[in-house]
C-alpha cells in the first residue's frame, strides 16, 4: 500500500482508497479481522485523536477541515483515514513494515476470495 496525496473533502474527511475498500462502509471491524488485514498487507498503524480543546463545537460541528494532525514519530507514516467518530475526530496513520510473510499473503488471498464470494464476483 502506498501513500497517496490527501485530498480532504469540504468537511476535512479523507480515506485512502485501499483502506476504504477494506472497511467497505462498516462502522466497526472486528479486531481479529483488522489485525489479519494489517499483517497480510505488511502494515502497522496508529491513531491520533484531535484535542477537543482545539475546537469550538458551536462553530466546527463535524467540520474537521481546520485540523492538521501531526504524523507519529518515525519515517514512512501516511494517512489511512481522517474522519469523525463518536469519540471525536481521528487520523488513522499507516506505514509499511516489510514484505508480508507467506502466511500473511495466504490470509490476504483468503480474504480476497471471501470478499469476491460475498460481492458475488
N, C-alpha and C positions, 0 to 999 in steps of 0.2 A: 504494500500500500504506500503510495507516495503522497507527499504534501501537495496541496493544491492552493491556488490563491483563494483567500477567504473573501467572498463577496456577499456580505450580510444584507438581508432584506431591510425594508424600511423600519422594522422594529428591532433590528440588530441580531436577528437569528440567522444561523447558517449551519448546515450539516454536510460533512464530506459525503459524496455520493455512495462510496463503498460502504461506509458506516451506516448510512441511511437505508441502503438496500438490506443490510443485515437486520437492522431494527424493524424494518417493514411496518412502520406506523405504530408499533407496540409501545405502550407507556411503561411496561415492566418486562424485563427479560430475566429469566431465572439465572442466578449467579453461575451455576454449573455450565449452562449453555454459553453465557457471555465469556467465561474463562476459557472454555474449549475453543471458541471462535478466536479469541485473542491469541491463544497458544498456536492454533493452526495457522494463523497469519503472521506469526513471529512478532507480535506487538506487545508492548506494555502500555499502561495507561495511568493517568492520574486525573483527579478532578479538582478544579479551583472554583470556589464559591465566591460570588460577588459579596463584598462587605456591604451589608444593608445600610450602614451609616452613610454610604456614598450615594444614596438615592432618596428621592422625595416621592413617596407613593402617590401623593395627590397630583404630582406632575408627571412622573415617569410611568406609573402603572406597569404594564407589561412591556413597555419600551425599554430595551436594554442597549439601544444603539450607541449610547454615550460611553458604555462600559468597555474598557480596553483591558482584558485580562492579561496578566503577566505570565509568560511562559515559565514552567518549572526550571530549576537549575539543571544544567547539563545540556548536551547537544542533541539535536535531532527531533525535538518536540514539534508537533504540528497540531492544528486544531482538527479534532474529530467532529465536534459539535459545540455550538454555543446556543443555549436556549434557556427558557424559564421553566422552573419546576415548582411543585408545591412548597419546596423548601427554599425557593429563591433561584436566582439566575446562576447557571453553572457553565463552565467551559470544560469539556472533556478533551484532554490533551493526550495524544498518541505518539508513539515513536517505535520504529523498527528495532527489535532486539538483535536478531540474527536470522539466518535462514531457518525456516521451520524444520523440525525434526521429521523423519519419515512417518513416525506415529502421528504427529500433528497434521502432516499433509494428508494422511489417511482419514483423519477426523474431518478435515475440511472437505474432502471428496464425499464422505458420507453425508455431511451437512448439505452440500450442494445437491446430492441425489435426493435427499428428503425434501428439500425446498422445491426441486423440479417436480417431484411427485405431488406435493401439496399444491403447487401452482398449476398443475395439470399439464406440465411440459414434459 
